[in-house]
Amino acid sequence: MDRFVFLTFDGLARGAVYAAFALALVLIWRAARIVNFAQGAMAVATAYVAHSVSNATGSYWLGFVAALAAGLLLGAVVEVAVMRFVGHSSPLNAVIVALGLVLVIQAVLGILYGSEFLPAPTPFDRTALTVGGLVLLSPYDLFVFAAVGAVVLGLAWMFGRTPVGLRMRAAAFAPEVSRLLGVNVGGMLTLGWALAAGVGALAGMLVIPTELGLHPHAMDLVFVSAFTAAVVGGLDSPPGAVIGGLVVGLLLSYVGGYVGSDVTPLAVLALLLVVLLTRPAGLFSGVAARQV
């Protein structure tokens, strides 16, 4: 029972990060009908920005804020300078460009910082707290939950309660009608990319310290898990992305704890295959239109 409780809390903490990253993928999909395969590389780039700022200032939090700001800026630049000029004659065009962007970002990071793993510190202790003999969450896990929860609630409030959020939703679902009503569809698209990249930067800052460290390919496997979470929940459903992230996190934790860490990639791929074969639109696609 102690092991099960520990694996459950560990899976939820890991799943919260996958949920944030899956939410970034959903934001771009809803805005532009594009799966941004460069999301992981973009998140790593912002983590390197945080690394540079923290080393220069000696402050983790300045680096953290710099990473989020770099994510917002990078997302806007990618949309304005690259994705806006991609032809829409074939859905593969955006995929190929995004994959090319991955290679460019990883190559530039390798040139600037090298290919060795760099340390990625955490602002709080990662030692799990023990309550009544049960090993529960660490202070860092609580920080992860708080950060992801704040992002989810903030996005829910923005999309459901603010004029900007309503314009973004209108531009995504009915761009031509939105233009006739005076909505700057291009600006809303750029804002969507910026927000998605900012959320991805947050996810990168939260998950990289729990892996081997900072590396140009640090988010490759995380992207696979987050993409699976987005597909499980439904690419049109932000709440589904959050639930899908928690499901994937629990799956990885249970499989790694009871079977072995070598099997976890196969478990993720098996889950992705099952969902694609049984419900390709995602488990929560039916409620996407009524949600954030």
C-alpha positions in Angstrom: 0.0 0.0 0.0 2.8 2.4 0.8 4.4 1.8 -2.6 1.0 2.3 -4.3 0.4 5.6 -2.5 3.9 6.9 -3.4 3.5 5.9 -7.0 0.1 7.5 -7.2 1.3 10.9 -5.9 4.5 10.7 -8.0 2.4 9.9 -11.1 0.1 12.9 -10.4 3.0 15.2 -10.0 4.6 14.0 -13.2 1.2 14.1 -14.9 0.7 17.7 -14.0 3.7 18.6 -16.1 2.4 16.5 -19.0 -0.9 18.3 -18.6 0.7 21.7 -18.9 2.6 20.6 -22.0 -0.4 19.0 -23.6 -2.4 22.2 -22.9 0.2 24.1 -24.9 -0.3 21.7 -27.8 -4.1 22.1 -27.5 -3.9 25.9 -27.6 -2.1 25.9 -30.9 -4.3 23.2 -32.4 -7.4 25.1 -31.5 -5.9 28.4 -32.9 -4.4 27.1 -36.1 -5.2 23.4 -36.5 -1.5 22.6 -36.3 0.2 20.1 -34.0 3.4 22.0 -33.1 6.1 19.3 -33.2 8.6 22.0 -32.3 7.0 22.7 -28.9 9.6 20.6 -27.1 12.6 22.2 -28.7 11.1 25.6 -28.1 10.7 24.8 -24.4 14.3 23.6 -24.2 15.5 26.9 -25.8 13.7 28.9 -23.1 15.2 26.6 -20.4 18.7 27.5 -21.7 17.7 31.2 -21.5 16.8 30.6 -17.8 20.2 28.8 -17.3 22.1 31.8 -18.8 20.1 34.4 -16.8 20.4 32.4 -13.5 24.2 32.0 -14.0 24.6 35.7 -14.8 22.4 37.0 -11.9 22.7 34.1 -9.3 18.9 34.1 -9.0 16.8 31.1 -10.0 13.6 33.2 -10.1 15.0 35.7 -12.5 15.9 32.9 -14.8 12.4 31.4 -14.3 10.7 34.6 -15.3 13.1 35.1 -18.2 12.2 31.6 -19.5 8.5 32.4 -19.5 9.1 35.8 -21.2 11.3 34.1 -23.8 8.6 31.5 -24.4 6.0 34.2 -25.1 8.4 36.0 -27.4 9.6 32.9 -29.2 6.1 31.7 -29.8 5.1 35.0 -31.4 8.3 35.1 -33.5 7.8 31.6 -34.8 4.2 32.3 -35.8 5.0 35.7 -37.5 8.3 34.8 -39.1 7.7 31.1 -40.0 4.3 29.6 -39.6 2.3 32.4 -41.1 4.0 31.8 -44.5 3.4 28.0 -44.5 0.9 27.0 -47.3 -2.3 25.3 -46.2 -2.7 23.2 -49.3 -1.6 20.1 -47.4 -1.7 19.5 -43.6 1.8 18.0 -43.9 3.3 21.4 -44.8 3.1 22.7 -41.2 4.3 19.3 -39.8 7.4 19.4 -42.1 8.2 23.0 -41.2 7.8 22.3 -37.5 10.1 19.3 -37.7 12.6 21.4 -39.6 12.4 24.0 -36.8 13.2 21.3 -34.3 16.4 20.5 -36.1 17.4 24.2 -36.4 16.7 24.9 -32.7 18.5 21.8 -31.5 21.5 22.5 -33.7 21.8 26.2 -32.6 21.5 25.1 -28.9 24.2 22.5 -29.5 26.5 25.1 -31.1 26.0 27.7 -28.3 25.9 25.4 -25.2 27.4 22.1 -26.3 25.9 18.6 -26.1 26.7 17.8 -22.5 24.0 17.7 -19.8 23.9 20.8 -17.7 22.6 20.9 -14.1 19.0 22.1 -13.7 18.4 23.2 -10.1 15.0 23.4 -8.4 13.7 26.2 -6.2 12.4 23.7 -3.6 13.6 20.4 -2.1 12.7 17.3 -4.0 12.8 15.0 -0.9 9.3 13.5 -0.4 7.5 14.4 2.8 6.4 11.5 5.1 3.1 11.7 6.8 2.0 8.8 9.1 4.6 6.5 7.6 3.5 7.2 4.1 5.8 8.8 1.6 3.8 11.6 -0.2 4.7 14.7 -2.2 7.9 16.7 -2.0 7.9 20.5 -1.7 8.9 20.7 -5.3 5.9 18.5 -6.3 3.6 20.9 -4.4 5.2 23.8 -6.4 4.5 21.9 -9.6 0.8 21.4 -8.7 0.4 25.1 -7.7 2.1 26.4 -10.9 0.1 24.1 -13.3 -3.1 24.8 -11.4 -2.6 28.5 -11.7 -2.0 28.3 -15.4 -5.1 26.1 -16.0 -7.3 28.5 -13.9 -5.8 31.5 -15.6 -6.5 30.2 -19.1 -10.0 29.2 -18.1 -10.7 32.6 -16.8 -9.2 34.3 -19.9 -11.0 32.3 -22.4 -14.3 32.3 -20.6 -14.5 35.7 -19.0 -12.4 38.2 -20.9 -13.0 39.9 -24.3 -9.5 38.9 -25.6 -10.3 35.2 -24.8 -13.6 35.4 -26.5 -12.0 36.9 -29.6 -9.4 34.2 -29.6 -12.1 31.5 -29.5 -14.1 33.2 -32.2 -11.0 33.6 -34.4 -10.2 29.9 -34.0 -13.6 28.5 -34.7 -14.9 31.0 -37.3 -12.1 33.1 -38.7 -14.0 34.5 -41.7 -17.0 35.6 -39.6 -14.6 37.0 -37.0 -12.9 39.2 -39.7 -16.2 40.5 -40.8 -16.9 41.5 -37.2 -13.7 43.4 -36.9 -11.6 40.8 -35.0 -7.8 40.9 -35.8 -7.6 37.1 -36.6 -3.8 37.3 -37.3 -3.2 39.0 -34.0 -5.3 36.5 -32.2 -3.3 33.7 -33.8 0.0 35.2 -32.8 -1.3 35.6 -29.3 -2.3 32.0 -29.2 1.1 30.8 -30.3 2.7 33.1 -27.7 0.5 31.7 -24.9 1.2 28.1 -26.0 4.9 28.7 -26.1 4.8 30.4 -22.7 2.9 27.4 -21.2 5.4 25.1 -22.9 8.3 27.0 -21.3 6.7 26.6 -17.9 6.3 22.9 -18.5 10.0 22.7 -19.6 11.2 24.5 -16.5 9.2 22.1 -14.3 10.1 18.8 -15.9 13.7 19.3 -17.0 15.1 19.3 -13.3 13.4 15.9 -12.8 15.1 14.3 -15.8 18.9 14.0 -16.5 19.4 17.7 -16.8 19.4 20.4 -19.5 20.3 19.1 -23.0 19.2 20.1 -26.5 17.2 16.9 -26.6 15.9 17.0 -23.0 12.2 17.3 -24.0 12.1 14.7 -26.7 10.5 11.9 -24.6 8.5 14.4 -22.7 6.9 15.6 -25.9 5.9 12.1 -26.8 4.1 11.7 -23.4 2.5 15.1 -23.7 1.3 14.5 -27.2 -0.2 11.2 -26.0 -1.9 13.1 -23.2 -3.3 15.6 -25.7 -4.6 12.8 -28.0 -6.1 10.9 -25.1 -8.0 14.0 -23.8 -8.8 15.3 -27.3 -6.9 18.0 -29.2 -10.0 20.2 -29.1 -10.5 19.9 -25.3 -8.3 21.8 -22.8 -9.9 20.0 -19.8 -9.3 16.8 -21.7 -5.6 17.7 -22.0 -5.3 18.2 -18.3 -7.0 14.9 -17.5 -5.0 13.1 -20.2 -1.8 14.4 -18.7 -2.7 13.0 -15.3 -3.7 9.7 -16.9 -0.3 9.4 -18.7 1.6 10.4 -15.5 -0.1 7.7 -13.5 0.4 5.1 -16.2 4.2 5.9 -16.4 4.5 5.8 -12.6 2.7 2.5 -12.2 4.4 0.8 -15.1 7.8 2.1 -14.0 7.2 1.2 -10.4 5.8 -2.3 -10.9 7.2 -3.5 -14.2 10.3 -1.4 -14.9 11.4 1.9 -16.3 12.5 0.3 -19.6 8.9 -0.6 -20.4 7.4 2.9 -19.9 7.9 4.1 -23.5 6.1 1.1 -24.7 3.2 1.7 -22.3 2.8 5.3 -23.6 2.9 4.1 -27.2 0.4 1.3 -26.4 -2.0 3.9 -24.8 -1.7 6.2 -27.8 -2.4 3.3 -30.2 -5.5 2.2 -28.3 -7.0 5.7 -28.2 -6.3 6.3 -31.9 -7.9 3.0 -32.8 -11.0 3.3 -30.5 -11.6 7.0 -30.2 -9.4 9.0 -32.6 -10.9 12.4 -31.6 -10.1 11.8 -27.9 -12.0 10.7 -24.9 -13.3 14.2 -24.1 -13.8 15.6 -27.6 -17.5 15.5 -27.2 -17.4 18.2 -24.6 -14.7 20.4 -26.1 -17.2 22.9 -27.6 -18.8 23.5 -24.2 -15.5 23.9 -22.4 -12.7 26.5 -22.3 
